[in-house]
Amino acid sequence: MANHLYQNDLPDGLDLGPIVAIDCETMGLNPHRDRLCLIQMSGGDGECHLVQVAQGQTEAPNLCKMLADPNVLKLFHFGRFDIAALQNTFGTVTAPVYCTKIASKLVRTFTDRHGLKVLLQEMLGIDISKHQQQSDWGATDLTSAQLDYAASDVLYLHQLKDKLDAMLAREGRTDTAQACFDFLPMRAQLDLAGWPDTDIFSH
């Protein structure tokens, strides 16, 4: 495994493949208040590519091109937050997408534990540390421990997707999952527009 850290944007000509796992680190959980600090990505090959976002930055042309590319599936765990953070920062709608947390909730109805650490332990036998989760991601110089933590959130999502896809197919819920993934970018936009906690489908 290797981490490749870039400043402000992905380098020209970098191709991460047809399915890119993505996760974001921010200063907090309110996208309007808490800035986006780091975006980590993997093509599923054991390599992690990380983009450190400068304070006040609003453009990342190479990254945004990939986020909007209809031929690249963007793979998240709890994509609702990351998609909103990316759109709030760069103004780009990320699509198409896949969310392992949604997939887990649709097919692992025997449990209410759908966090990434639990899924990796139970489905892949992989144990990741969450020790750096609440560290200062806005620091100018990120530590190797921070980078390794960030990488661990994307390095195994391709394998997890394969396991969840098999379960979705087995239970006849593949189409339902796809419809949820298709709606996810709009769900993130609703969050940004002021409906984060409102069920607009309720009576």
N, C-alpha and C positions, 0 to 999 in steps of 0.2 A: 504494500500500500504506500502511495506517495501523495502528499498534499502539494498543490500548486496554487500559490497565493498571488492574486493580481490586484492592482489598484484601479478602481473606478469602472472597469469594464472587462469583458472577456477579450483575449487577444484576437487580432484579425486571423481568419482562416481556421480557427479551432472548431472542429466538428465533433460533437459529443454523441452522435448517433441518433437513431430514430426514437429512442426513449430516454429521457433525461430525468433523473431523480433530483429534486430541488427541495431545499429547506432554507429558511431565513432566520437570522438572529437580529433582534431589535432591542431597544432600550426598555421596552415594556410591552404591554398587551393592548394598548390603545393606539391604533395606527395614525390617528390625527395628532396625538401628542408625542408618541414615542418613535423616534426615527429608526429607519432601517439601517443596519450597520454592516451586515455580512450576508452574502448569498453563497451557499455551498451547493455544488452540482456534481453528479457522477453519471457516466454513461453505462455503469454496471460492470466496469472492467477492473474495479479495485482502486481506481485513481479518483481523487477528489480535486475539483477545481473550485477555488474560492475567490469571490470578488469582494473586496473591502470597499464599502460605499462611503464617500466623503460626506461630512456634514454639509447640508445644503445642496447636495448633488441631485439633479433632476433628469439627467440624461445618461444613457448607457447603450449606444446604438447596437453594438453586437449582441449584447444580452437581450435587448428588447426584440431584436429580429428573431432570435431563437424562441422567446416566449410567445410570440405571435405566429410562429411558423405552423401552418396547418398540418404539415407532414412530420412534426415532432411532437410526440406525446410527452407531456410534462407530468411527472410522477411525484406525488406529495403524500405526506402523512399529516392529516388535518390541513388540507390545502386551503380551506376557507380563510384562514388567517394569513397564510403566505401570499395567496393571490391578492388579497386586499392590501397587504403591505407593499407588494410590488406595484400594484396599480396606483396606490396613493403616492408613491415616490416617483414613478416614471411615467404614469399616465397610460400604461400599456395593459390591455386585457390579455391575460394568459389563457391560451386555449390551443388545442384540446388538452384536457387534464384527466388524471386518475387519482383517486384518494384512497389510500389503504385503510384509513380510519373508517370511512364510509363503507367500504367493502367489508371490513370486519364487523361493523354494526349490522349489516344486512345479512351476514351469513353465520356469524358466531353468536347466535341469539341465546346460547346456553350460558353466557357470561356478560357481565357489565364492564369487563376490563379490556379496554381497547387501546391503551397507551402503547407507544412504539416499543418501549423496553419489554413490556409483557408479551407483545406479539412476537418479537424476535426470540425471546426465551422459549415460548411455547411452540412456535411453528418452525423455527430454524435452529434452535439450540444455541443461539448466540446471545451472549451477555454483554450489554453495553453499559458504560458508566454515565450517570446523569450529574456527576459532581460539579461540572462547569456550567450547568444550565442557567444558573442565576448569577453568572459573573458579569463583569463590565464589558459588554460588547462594543461600547463606544470608544474604548481605549485606542490610542494611536498605534501602539505596538501590541498585537495579540500574541499570547504565549503559545508554545507548541501544544500545551495541554488543551487550550481553547480550540485550536485548529483541529486536533485529533477528535475532540468531542463533537465539533461541528461536522466533521467528516463522517462520524459514526451514524449520524442521522440520515445519511443518504446512501452509504455504501451497500446496504443490504435491501433497499426497497425493491429492486428488480426481482430478487429471489422471493421476497414477501409477496409481491404482486402475483408471481407464478402460483404460489400456494393458494392465495385467495381466489384467483381466477378458477382454479380447479374446484374449489368449494362452491363458488357461485354457480358454476356449470352443473355441479352435482345436485344442487338444491333448486335449480331452475330460476335463478335470480340474476342471471347475467344481463338481461335486457333492463331490468329494474335498476341495477347498478349503473349501467351506461346512461340511462336517463338522468340519474342523480348527478353523475359526473358532468353531463352536458349542461346542467343547470348551475353547477357550482360557481362559475365565474359571475353569474348574475347574483347568486346568493352573497358573494363577496362585495359586489357593487351595492347591494341593499344595505349591507353593514356600513359601508362608507357613507351612504346617503342618509343614514339616520334610523334605520330599522334593524339594529343588531339583535334586539331581544323581542321583537314583535313577530308573532305568527300571523302573517297576512292572510293565511288560508283559514284561520279560525273564524267562527261566527261573529 
